[in-house]
């Protein structure tokens, strides 16, 4: 039987063995990417020549770890700002190794050590300094950002975990609906890099001033995401499409309702209310209040169940995206909660390139009209979720 040390070495070796067929062609990656359709993140990491900068909530995928180790072999400098306490996490990779660590946790700690020994940085997101004043206890680094060679940025709705990336090493029992957007325009990459550079210093700074001047109109960074997203929703003339895990912020929800009452056609796709277990009485009450108001305003709602397949696997709605008039869009890490909009560190990006918007609209439309989707009333009864209580809880 292998001891713990042997398991760590074996896992580290295996993690570097996960590869996709064919040579990576990251130059083809730009604009919107539907996670799982191609190994976008892994390919971009493989092509880094000088630097990889990451700000992330969770990063557990074996192929991502392998790509980072390969980058270290190429003398690429890696810097990471990470949420220190993800909800439900059982491994603190920034703490010293412990004999009670399982093989996966030990491998994460090994990667941290390798990054530091390679001249890089791996630090926890400093909530006392970087969150909105007085919100440290409710605030998380929930953003998903990577910057390659200070030239390419990837903003994602999904963590760098197997279920979000739908990689070959993913759990075959599930795959999230998630999106990424690859940014190549220098001024936007530089704006995101400025935020990263300030976050890694772990000292309080003026986020508004850091985002000035122009890029702030295309980039959203929480805790300053609420007003830009409300303004975007209010700009709709004909239609609004929304995908999100949930909608819980009163101001954001009211903006959606107001637009629907003004005659804008609104379609909303959310994670099933039974994604993890049957909703409790208080959750049922909140759902009935929200969706009752949506019904009254004429908003069409469909719940994304695990009967819907993502890359051939039972799916989960983890995306956060908005399309206005089928011509302009936003995608990011921001859930429809007050925490995500006004407390956390989150990243998002507005775009209007025709190919990306068309791809997003097509995917959202397919999700909304999938036979596996259900009404919110059906979702309260878990009519289409397969063994919802057996699913592992996401963030």
SEKE-662265 format. One record per atom (N, C-alpha, C, CB): residue in three letters; x, y, z negated. Coordinates in steps of 0.2 Angstrom, whole numbers, plus 5000, padded with zeros to 4 digits. Each point is the difference from the previous one (the first is absolute). Glycine has a CB too. Layout:
alaXYZ;...
END
This chain:
unk500449945000;unk499650065000;unk500450065000;unk499149944994;unk500850115010;unk500350065000;unk499950044994;unk499950005012;unk500750034985;unk499950054995;unk499850075002;unk500949934994;unk499050125002;unk499850065002;unk500550045004;unk499350014990;unk501349985009;unk500550045004;unk500049975007;unk500750024990;unk499349915011;unk500049975006;unk499450025004;unk500649914996;unk498850105001;unk499450025003;unk500150075003;unk499349934993;unk501050125003;unk500150075002;unk500450005007;unk499950044988;unk500749925012;unk500450005005;unk499649975006;unk501049994993;unk498649965006;unk499749975006;unk499550045003;unk500149894995;unk499550155000;unk499550055003;unk500350055003;unk499349974991;unk501350065007;unk500350055004;unk500249985006;unk500450054989;unk499949895012;unk500249975006;unk499449995005;unk500949944994;unk498550035003;unk499549995005;unk499750075002;unk499749894994;unk500350165002;unk499750065001;unk500450045006;unk499650014989;unk501049975012;unk500450025006;unk499949965006;unk500850054992;unk498849905008;unk499949955005;unk499450015004;unk500649924994;unk498950135003;unk499450015003;unk500150055006;unk499349984989;unk500650005017;unk500150045006;unk499449995005;unk501350004998;unk498650055006;unk499549995005;unk500449985007;unk499250094994;unk500449885010;unk500349985006;unk500250065005;unk499349894999;unk501250115004;unk500250055005;unk500450064996;unk499049975007;unk501350074997;unk500450054997;unk499550064998;unk501049975007;unk499150074988;unk499650054998;unk500050065005;unk500149974988;unk499450065013;unk500050065005;unk499750064997;unk500049925010;unk500350114984;unk499650054997;unk499950065004;unk500549964990;unk499950055015;unk499950065004;unk499250005003;unk501250015003;unk498549944997;unk499349995003;unk499550034994;unk500349905008;unk500050104986;unk499550024995;unk500050074999;unk500349904994;unk499150135007;unk499850074999;unk499350004999;unk501050055006;unk498850004990;unk499250014999;unk499749944996;unk500050065011;unk499449934989;unk499649964996;unk500249935001;unk499150085000;unk501049884995;unk500149935000;unk499549964996;unk501350025002;unk498449935000;unk499649964996;unk500449944997;unk499050025007;unk501149984986;unk500449964997;unk499849935002;unk500250084990;unk500349885011;unk499949935002;unk500149985007;unk499349994990;unk500650065014;unk500049995007;unk500750005003;unk499050065001;unk501549974995;unk500750005002;unk500450014993;unk499850045012;unk500849944988;unk500450014994;unk500350065000;unk500349884999;unk499350185001;unk500350075001;unk500550014994;unk498950035005;unk500949974989;unk500450024994;unk500749965000;unk499050034994;unk500949915007;unk500649955000;unk500550025006;unk499449914994;unk500350105012;unk500450025006;unk500450064999;unk499249945007;unk500450114990;unk500350074999;unk500649994995;unk498950065003;unk501049914991;unk500549994995;unk500649965004;unk499250004991;unk500749965013;unk500649965003;unk500450055005;unk499349904999;unk500450155003;unk500450055005;unk500350064996;unk499249965009;unk500750044985;unk500350064996;unk500849995001;unk499050014992;unk501350055009;unk500750005001;unk500450044994;unk499850005012;unk499850054985;unk500350044995;unk499750004993;unk500450075009;unk498949944991;unk499650014994;unk499349975001;unk500750104998;unk499149874996;unk499349984999;unk499850034994;unk500149895006;unk499450164994;unk499750034994;unk499249974999;unk500850115002;unk499149874992;unk499349974999;unk499750034994;unk500449895005;unk499050124996;unk499650024994;unk499449965000;unk500450125000;unk499449844995;unk499649945000;unk499749994993;unk500649955010;unk498850024991;unk499649974994;unk500249934998;unk499050085003;unk501049885002;unk500249935000;unk500449985006;unk499049974992;unk501549985007;unk500449985005;unk500349934999;unk500450125002;unk499149834999;unk500249934999;unk500149955006;unk499350034990;unk500650005016;unk500049955005;unk500749985001;unk499150065006;unk501049874996;unk500749975000;unk500350035007;unk499649904994;unk500150115011;unk500350025006;unk500250074999;unk499349935007;unk500450114990;unk500250074998;unk500750004996;unk498850045000;unk501249914995;unk500650004996;unk500649975004;unk499349984990;unk500549975015;unk500649985004;unk500250055005;unk499549894999;unk500150165003;unk500250055005;unk500450054996;unk499049985007;unk500950034987;unk500350054996;unk500749974998;unk499050054995;unk501149895004;unk500649974998;unk500450005007;unk499549924991;unk500250075014;unk500450005007;unk500350075001;unk499349915005;unk500350144993;unk500250075001;unk500650014995;unk498850045003;unk501249944991;unk500550014996;unk500749975002;unk499250004991;unk500749945013;unk500649975003;unk500350055006;unk499549884997;unk500050165006;unk500350045005;unk500250074997;unk499249955008;unk500850054985;unk500250064997;unk499550065000;unk501249975002;unk498250014999;unk499550055000;unk499850024993;unk499549965010;unk500550114988;unk499850024994;unk499350004999;unk501050085000;unk498849894994;unk499349994999;unk499850034993;unk500049895006;unk499550154995;unk499750044994;unk499349984999;unk500850105001;unk499049894993;unk499349984998;unk499750044994;unk500249885005;unk499250154996;unk499650034995;unk499449954999;unk500450125002;unk499549854992;unk499549954999;unk499650014994;unk500749925006;unk498650074995;unk499650004994;unk500249954995;unk499050035008;unk501149994986;unk500349964995;unk499549954997;unk500850094997;unk498649925003;unk499549964997;unk499449995005;unk500450044988;unk499649925017;unk499449995004;unk499549964996;unk500750005011;unk498750014990;unk499549974997;unk500049925001;unk499350105001;unk500749864994;unk500049935000;unk500749975002;unk498950015003;unk501650034997;unk500749975002;unk500349974994;unk500250095008;unk500149854993;unk500349964995;unk500850005000;unk499049935001;unk501250115003;unk500850005001;unk500250085000;unk500049895006;unk500450134989;unk500350065000;unk500749995003;unk499450044990;unk500749975017;unk500649995003;unk500650054998;unk499349955009;unk500550104988;unk500550054998;unk500349994993;unk499450085007;unk500349874989;unk500349984994;unk500549955001;unk498950024994;unk501649965001;unk500549955000;unk499749935001;unk500750084993;unk499749885011;unk499849935000;unk499849974994;unk500749995010;unk498949964990;unk499749974994;unk499949935002;unk499550104995;unk500749855000;unk500049935001;unk499249985001;unk501149984994;unk498550065004;unk499349985001;unk499750025007;unk499850014988;unk500650035016;unk499850025007;unk499949945004;unk500650114999;unk498849895005;unk500049955005;unk500450015006;unk498849984996;unk501349985009;unk500450015005;unk499950065004;unk500149875001;unk499350145001;unk499850065004;unk500250074996;unk499149935005;unk500850074989;unk500250064996;unk500750015000;unk499049994993;unk501449955005;unk500750005000;unk500350035007;unk500049904992;unk499750085013;unk500250025007;unk499950075001;unk499849895005;unk499650144993;unk499950075000;unk500650044996;unk498749985001;unk501450004993;unk500550034996;unk500749995004;unk499449984989;unk500749975014;unk500749995004;unk500050055005;unk500049884997;unk499550135007;unk500050055005;unk500150074997;unk499249935007;unk500550094988;unk500250064997;unk500750014998;unk498950004995;unk501449955002;unk500750004999;unk500450005006;unk499849934990;unk500050045015;unk500450005007;unk500050075003;unk499749885002;unk499750154997;unk499950075003;unk500550054996;unk498849985004;unk501250024990;unk500450044996;unk500749995001;unk499150004991;unk501149945009;unk500749985002;unk500250025007;unk500049914992;unk499550105012;unk500250025007;unk500050075001;unk499549905004;unk500550144990;unk500050075000;unk499450045001;unk501149985005;unk498349984994;unk499450035001;unk499750024993;unk499849935010;unk499550084990;unk499750024995;unk499349974999;unk500550115001;unk499349874993;unk499449974999;unk499750024993;unk500349905007;unk499250154994;unk499850034993;unk499250005000;unk501050085001;unk498849924993;unk499250014999;unk499850075001;unk500149914991;unk499350095012;unk499650065001;unk499950044993;unk499549955011;unk500850114988;unk500050034994;unk499350044999;unk501350015000;unk498249954996;unk499450035000;unk499950074996;unk499649885001;unk500850124994;unk500050064995;unk500250065004;unk500249934990;unk500250065015;unk500350065004;unk499650015007;unk501149984994;unk498749975009;unk499850005007;unk499250005000;unk501149955004;unk498650034991;unk499250005001;unk499850074998;unk499949884997;unk499450135005;unk499750064998;unk500050014992;unk499350005011;unk500950064987;unk500150014993;unk499449974996;unk500750105002;unk499449864993;unk499549974995;unk499749945003;unk499850114996;unk500449865010;unk499749945003;unk500549945000;unk499350085007;unk501249924989;unk500549955001;unk499749934998;unk500950084997;unk498749924998;unk499749934998;unk499549975006;unk500150044988;unk499650015016;unk499649975005;unk500350005007;unk499150054994;unk501549975006;unk500450015007;unk500449945002;unk500050124998;unk500049875008;unk500449945003;unk500450035006;unk499249914995;unk501450065006;unk500350005007;unk499649955004;unk501250054996;unk498349975008;unk499649955004;unk500250015007;unk499150004991;unk501350055011;unk500250015007;unk500449945003;unk499950124998;unk500149885009;unk500349945004;unk500450045005;unk499149914997;unk501550105002;unk500450045005;unk500749975001;unk499450104996;unk500949905010;unk500749985001;unk500250055006;unk499849874996;unk500850155003;unk500450045005;unk500649975002;unk499550104995;unk500649895011;unk500649975003;unk500450055004;unk499349895002;unk501450114995;unk500550045003;unk499850075000;unk500449905007;unk499150124989;unk499850075000;unk499750025007;unk500850034991;unk499049925013;unk499750025007;unk499349975001;unk501250005004;unk498649954992;unk499449965001;unk499749994993;unk500449945011;unk498950084989;unk499749994994;unk499449955001;unk500350124996;unk499549844999;unk499549965000;unk499550014994;unk500749915007;unk498750114994;unk499550014995;unk499549955000;unk500250125000;unk499749844995;unk499549945000;unk499550014995;unk500949935004;unk498550034998;unk499550004995;unk500149944995;unk499250055008;unk501349904994;unk500149944997;unk500750004997;unk499349945007;unk500750034987;unk500749994997;unk500449955004;unk499550024989;unk501249985009;unk500449965004;unk500049934997;unk500750105002;unk498749874997;unk499949934998;unk499749965006;unk499850044988;unk500349895011;unk499849965005;unk499250015002;unk500949924996;unk498750084999;unk499350015002;unk499850065004;unk499849944990;unk500650125009;unk499950065003;unk500350005007;unk500050064989;unk500649915012;unk500350005006;unk499849945004;unk501050054995;unk498749905002;unk499849945004;unk500649975004;unk498850055001;unk501749944995;unk500649975003;unk500049935000;unk500750104996;unk499849875007;unk500049925001;unk500149974993;unk500550015011;unk499850034984;unk500049974993;unk499450014996;unk501250025001;unk498350015002;unk499450024996;unk499649944998;unk499950105006;unk499749914989;unk499549954997;unk499549985006;unk500250044988;unk499849905014;unk499549995006;unk499350014998;unk500849925004;unk499050094990;unk499350004997;unk499850075001;unk500249914992;unk500250145010;unk499750075000;unk500550055004;unk499449984989;unk500350075014;unk500450055003;unk499650065000;unk500549925008;unk499850144990;unk499650064999;unk499950045007;unk500550014988;unk499050035012;unk499950055006;unk500450064997;unk498949965004;unk501750055000;unk500450064998;unk500350035006;unk500349954989;unk499950115011;unk500350035006;unk500650044998;unk498950025005;unk501649995000;unk500650044999;unk500050055006;unk500649904994;unk499850155005;unk500150055005;unk500750025000;unk498850054999;unk501549945007;unk500750015001;unk500150075003;unk500249885002;unk500150164994;unk500150075002;unk500850015002;unk499150044992;unk500949995014;unk500750025003;unk500150075001;unk499949895006;unk499650154993;unk500250075001;unk500450034994;unk498950015007;unk501650024995;unk500550024995;unk499750044994;unk500949995009;unk498750064993;unk499850054995;unk499649964994;unk500150105009;unk499549854993;unk499649974996;unk500449954996;unk499050015007;unk501549954996;unk500449964996;unk500450044995;unk500149925010;unk500250144992;unk500450044995;unk499550024994;unk500750045010;unk498749984992;unk499650024994;unk499949944995;unk499450085008;unk500449864995;unk500049944995;unk500649994997;unk499149955007;unk501550064996;unk500649994997;unk500150054994;unk500549955011;unk499350114990;unk500150054995;unk499649984993;unk500250095009;unk499249884992;unk499649984995;unk500449944996;unk498950045006;unk501349914998;unk500449954997;unk500650024997;unk499649935009;unk500850124994;unk500650024996;unk499950034994;unk500550025011;unk498950024988;unk499850034994;unk499849954995;unk499750105006;unk499949854996;unk499749944996;unk500649964997;unk499050005006;unk501549994998;unk500649964997;unk500450044995;unk500049945011;unk499950124989;unk500450044995;unk499650004993;unk500550075009;unk498949914991;unk499649994994;unk499950064996;unk500449895000;unk499650175003;unk499950064996;unk499450045004;unk501250014996;unk498450035000;unk499450035002;unk500250055005;unk499549994989;unk500150025017;unk500150055005;unk499450025003;unk501149945002;unk498950115002;unk499450035003;unk499849965007;unk500350114995;unk499349845005;unk499849965006;unk499850045005;unk499749914993;unk499950145006;unk499750055005;unk500650035004;unk498950024994;unk501550015002;unk500650035003;unk500549955004;unk499950094991;unk500149855007;unk500449955003;unk499749985007;unk500449964989;unk499050045012;unk499749985006;unk499950065005;unk499449914993;unk500750155005;unk500050055004;unk500550005006;unk499550074991;unk500449965015;unk499350045002;unk499649955003;unk500650115001;unk499549885006;unk499549975004;unk499949924998;unk500450085009;unk500049884990;unk499949934999;unk499449994995;unk501249975003;unk498750074992;unk499549994995;unk499349995003;unk500650074992;unk499349965014;unk499349995004;unk499949935003;unk500150125002;unk500549844998;unk499949935003;unk500149954995;unk500450055011;unk499949974983;unk500249954995;unk499650014994;unk501249995005;unk498649964992;unk499750004993;unk500449974995;unk498850005005;unk501350034989;unk500449984995;unk499650014994;unk501150025006;unk498749934990;unk499650014994;unk500550014995;unk499149925003;unk500750134992;unk499350014998;unk499750065004;unk500349964989;unk499950055017;unk499750055004;unk499649985006;unk500950074996;unk498849875003;unk499749975006;unk499250025000;unk500849915000;unk498950104995;unk499350015000;unk499750055005;unk500049974988;unk500350105011;unk499750055005;unk500249995007;unk500150074991;unk500549915011;unk500149985007;unk499549955003;unk501250034998;unk498649924998;unk499649955002;unk499250025001;unk500849914995;unk499150135000;unk499350035000;unk499950055006;unk499949994987;unk500650055014;unk500050045006;unk500049965007;unk500650094993;unk499749865007;unk500049955006;unk499349985001;unk501249974998;unk498550004997;unk499349975000;unk499550065002;unk500349914991;unk499850155007;unk499650055001;unk500150035007;unk500050034988;unk500549955016;unk500150025006;unk499749965006;unk501150044996;unk498649915001;unk499649955005;unk499450045003;unk500449904994;unk499550095013;unk499450025003;unk499549955002;unk500850095005;unk499549854997;unk499649945002;unk500049944996;unk500150055011;unk500549934987;unk500049944996;unk500649994995;unk499549955010;unk500450014985;unk500649994996;unk500049924999;unk499950114994;unk500749865006;unk500149934998;unk500450004994;unk499849965013;unk500150004983;unk500449994994;unk500149934998;unk499650114996;unk501049875002;unk500249944997;unk500450014994;unk500049945011;unk499850034983;unk500450014994;unk499849944996;unk500050125001;unk500449874993;unk499849954995;unk499450024997;unk501249974998;unk498750095000;unk499550034996;unk499950075001;unk500149904992;unk499350135006;unk499950075000;unk499750024993;unk499850005013;unk500750034983;unk499750014993;unk500150084998;unk500449884997;unk499950165007;unk500150074999;unk499450045002;unk501249995001;unk498550044994;unk499350045001;unk500150055005;unk499749984988;unk500850065012;unk500150055005;unk500149985007;unk500550074991;unk499949885010;unk500149975007;unk499349975002;unk501249974998;unk498549994998;unk499349975002;unk499550055001;unk500349914993;unk499750155004;unk499550055001;unk500150035007;unk499950024988;unk500849995014;unk500250025007;unk499749965005;unk501050054995;unk499149885004;unk499749955005;unk499350015000;unk500949924998;unk498750084997;unk499350005000;unk499850075003;unk499949934989;unk500450125010;unk499850075003;unk500049995007;unk500450064990;unk500249915013;unk500050005007;unk499549965003;unk501250014999;unk498649934998;unk499549965002;unk499350035001;unk500749904995;unk499250144999;unk499450045000;unk499950055005;unk500049984988;unk500650055015;unk500150055005;unk499949975007;unk500750074992;unk499249865008;unk499949975007;unk500649965003;unk499250095001;unk501449914995;unk500649965002;unk499849934999;unk500850104998;unk499449865007;unk499949924999;unk500649984996;unk499449995011;unk500549974983;unk500549984996;unk499949924999;unk500050114994;unk500649865007;unk500149934999;unk500549994995;unk499649975012;unk500349994983;unk500449984995;unk500149934999;unk499750114994;unk501049875005;unk500149934999;unk500549994994;unk499949975012;unk499850004983;unk500449994993;unk500149934998;unk499550114997;unk500949884999;unk500249934997;unk499349984997;unk501350024998;unk498649915002;unk499449974997;unk500050014993;unk500049925009;unk499450094988;unk499950014993;unk500249944996;unk499150085002;unk500949865002;unk500249944997;unk500749975002;unk498749975000;unk501750085002;unk500749975002;unk500349964995;unk500150115007;unk499849914987;unk500449964994;unk499549964996;unk500950095000;unk498549944999;unk499549964995;unk499350045001;unk500949964992;unk498650015006;unk499450035000;unk500050074996;unk499449895002;unk500350165001;unk500050074996;unk499650004994;unk500250055011;unk500149984984;unk499750004993;unk499450055001;unk501149974994;unk498550045000;unk499450045000;unk500250075001;unk499549934992;unk501150105005;unk500250075001;unk500250015008;unk500350014988;unk500049945015;unk500350015006;unk499450005005;unk501049944997;unk498550025002;unk499449995004;unk499650075000;unk499949884997;unk500150154997;unk499650064999;unk500450065004;unk499649964989;unk501050045011;unk500450055003;unk499949995008;unk500850014991;unk499249935011;unk499949985007;unk499450025003;unk500849914999;unk498750084997;unk499350025002;unk499950075000;unk499649904995;unk500750145001;unk499950075000;unk500450035006;unk500050004988;unk500649985013;unk500450025006;unk499749985007;unk501050004993;unk498849945008;unk499849985006;unk499350025001;unk500849905000;unk498850114995;unk499350025000;unk500050075003;unk499749934990;unk500850115008;unk500150075002;unk500350005008;unk500250044988;unk500249915013;unk500249995007;unk499449995005;unk501249964996;unk498449995001;unk499449985004;unk499650065002;unk500049884995;unk499850164999;unk499650055001;unk500350065005;unk499649984988;unk501050025013;unk500350055004;unk500149975007;unk500650054991;unk499249885010;unk500149975007;unk500749975001;unk499150085004;unk501349914991;unk500749985001;unk499949925001;unk500550104993;unk499849875012;unk500049935001;unk500649974996;unk499450015011;unk500549944985;unk500549974996;unk500049925001;unk499950094991;unk500749895010;unk500249935001;unk500549984995;unk499650005012;unk500349944985;unk500549984995;unk500549945003;unk499250034991;unk501449985009;unk500549955003;unk500149944995;unk500650105006;unk499249854996;unk500049944996;unk500649955003;unk498850014997;unk501449944999;unk500549965002;unk499849955005;unk500550014989;unk498849995013;unk499849965006;unk500350045007;unk499049964993;unk501250105006;unk500350035006;unk500849985000;unk499250104999;unk501049885007;unk500749975001;unk500450065002;unk499649895003;unk501050114994;unk500550055002;unk500649965002;unk499650094992;unk500649915014;unk500649955002;unk499849934999;unk500950104998;unk498549885002;unk499849934999;unk499949984993;unk500649985010;unk499550074985;unk499949984993;unk499550044997;unk501249985000;unk498550004994;unk499550034997;unk500250074998;unk499649904995;unk500050155007;unk500350074999;unk499850044994;unk500050005012;unk500350064987;unk499850044994;unk500150075003;unk500349924991;unk499250135007;unk500150075003;unk500450034995;unk498950005005;unk501750024997;unk500550044996;unk500250065004;unk500449894995;unk499450125011;unk500150065004;unk499750064997;unk500149935010;unk500250134992;unk499850064998;unk500050055006;unk500349994988;unk499250025016;unk500050035006;unk499450045002;unk500849915004;unk499250154999;unk499450045002;unk500150025007;unk499950044989;unk499649955015;unk500050035007;unk499450055001;unk500549895004;unk499750164999;unk499550065001;unk499950005008;unk500350064989;unk499049945013;unk499850015007;unk500449955004;unk499750124998;unk500649835000;unk500349955004;unk500650035004;unk499049935001;unk501350134996;unk500550035004;unk500650024995;unk499150055008;unk500749964986;unk500650014995;unk499949954994;unk500050135003;unk500649864994;unk500049954994;unk500550014995;unk499649925008;unk500350054986;unk500450004995;unk500149934997;unk499750124997;unk500949865001;unk500149944997;unk500650014994;unk499749945011;unk500250024984;unk500550014994;unk499849954995;unk500150125003;unk500249894991;unk500049964994;unk499450024995;unk501249985002;unk498550075000;unk499550034995;unk499349975000;unk500650115002;unk499349854992;unk499349984999;unk499550054999;unk500549894995;unk498950105005;unk499550054999;unk499950014992;unk499549975011;unk501050044985;unk499950014993;unk500350074998;unk500049874998;unk499850154997;unk500350074997;unk500849994999;unk498950034995;unk501349915002;unk500749994999;unk500450005006;unk499749934991;unk500050045014;unk500450005007;unk500050065003;unk499749895001;unk499850154999;unk500050065003;unk500350064996;unk498949965005;unk501150044989;unk500250064996;unk500549994994;unk498950045003;unk501349894997;unk500549994994;unk500649965003;unk499150004992;unk500849955011;unk500649965003;unk500550035004;unk499249904999;unk501350065003;unk500450025006;unk499849965005;unk501050034993;unk498750005013;unk499749965005;unk500350035007;unk498949964993;unk501150015012;unk500250035007;unk499449985005;unk501349994997;unk498650065007;unk499649995006;unk500250045006;unk499149974992;unk500650025014;unk500250035006;unk499450015004;unk501149964999;unk498850105004;unk499550025005;unk500349995007;unk499450084992;unk500249895012;unk500249995007;unk499450015005;unk501049934996;unk499250085010;unk499550015006;unk500349975006;unk499550104994;unk501049865006;unk500249975007;unk499549955002;unk501350024997;unk498649985009;unk499449975003;unk500049924998;unk499950095009;unk500749884993;unk500149934999;unk499949984993;unk500850005009;unk499550044986;unk499949984993;unk499350004997;unk501250044998;unk498550025004;unk499350014998;unk499549945003;unk500250134999;unk499949865008;unk499649955003;unk500149934997;unk500150065010;unk500549924988;unk500249944996;unk499650004994;unk501149995006;unk499050064990;unk499750004993;unk499250005001;unk500950074996;unk498849965009;unk499350005001;unk499849935001;unk500050125004;unk500349855001;unk499949935002;unk500049954994;unk500450035011;unk500149984985;unk500049954994;unk499550014995;unk501250005002;unk498750074997;unk499450024995;unk499449975002;unk500750104997;unk499149915010;unk499449985003;unk499949934999;unk500050105008;unk500549864994;unk500049934999;unk499949974993;unk500749995010;unk499650054985;unk499949984993;unk499350014998;unk501250034998;unk498550035004;unk499450034998;unk499449955003;unk500450124999;unk499749855007;unk499549965003;unk500149935000;unk499850095007;unk500849894989;unk500149934999;unk499449964997;unk501350034999;unk498649915003;unk499449964997;unk500249994993;unk499749955011;unk500950054987;unk500249984993;unk499850064995;unk500949925004;unk499050144999;unk499950064996;unk499350004997;unk500850075007;unk499049964988;unk499450004997;unk499750074997;unk500249884997;unk499250135002;unk499850064997;unk500250004992;unk499050005008;unk500950064989;unk500250014994;unk499649964995;unk500550115002;unk498849885000;unk499649964996;unk500249935000;unk499150085002;unk501149895004;unk500249935000;unk500650004996;unk499549985012;unk501050074988;unk500649994997;unk499950004992;unk500550065010;unk499049974988;unk499949994993;unk499949934998;unk499550125000;unk500249845004;unk499949934999;unk500549955002;unk498850035001;unk501750005002;unk500649965003;unk499849945005;unk500550024989;unk499150015015;unk499749955005;unk500549975005;unk498950064999;unk501649985003;unk500449985005;unk500749994998;unk499350065008;unk500949954986;unk500749994997;unk500149934998;unk500050124996;unk500549855007;unk500249934998;unk500450004994;unk500049975012;unk499750004983;unk500449994993;unk500350064998;unk500249885003;unk499450184997;unk500350064998;unk500350004993;unk499150065007;unk500749914988;unk500349994994;unk500749975000;unk498850004995;unk501349975010;unk500749965000;unk500550045004;unk499449895000;unk500450175002;unk500550045004;unk500550044995;unk499250015010;unk501449994992;unk500550044996;unk499850085000;unk500949915002;unk499150124993;unk499950075000;unk500550045003;unk499349994990;unk500550065015;unk500550045003;unk500150064995;unk499749975012;unk500750084990;unk500150064996;unk499450044999;unk501150015005;
END
